[in-house]
């Protein structure tokens, strides 16, 4: 047996090690209804190998989970997704993706602890699955941006119509994205950072 190879296999990969230049780390949660692309976004943008808790969907979920519009989905997050991305040499974001089914929402309280902000992913084919998600963020006072994930054959609506349908104030940013694209997903996180900075500046001025 090659003990040297075994030891190397047990150690962290170089890309998983936190950059030595990092001086600040913040926590961001990725939320949304069932099947809107949270796991995909975390996986596409994370600079480390993402931690996922995807399990195969079984008959136990029939009649419990609302799979309307995502009937071909075969797996689901049952705890959380975790990833990391460096915004610049000093700022690192830790990403926590939440499970979408309501039966797993009891996990949200712990995931929201210490979160600086959130991204709400929505699917225009099933906007209604986002209503309770947004309501829970508003109740907890967690600032968020809304990211409209692009799905094949999903209808496209003007931002003003989406804002009205989701009952969002004019101050909450709405951005379009493709959760499969690293660049697009990074732009969503940058939109959240800019929004949080604007909120902090407004508080200082006030």
ABEGO torsion letter per residue (X at the ends): XBAAAAAAAABBBAAABBBAABABBBBBBBBEBBGAGAAAAAAAABABBBBBABBBBBAAABGABBABGAAABABBBAABBBBBBBABAABBBBBBBBBABAAAAAAAAAAABGBABBBBBBBAABAAAAAAAAAAAAAAGBBBBBBBBBBBGBBBBBAAAAAAAAGBBAABBBBBBBAABAAAAAAAAAAAAAAAAAAAAAAAAX
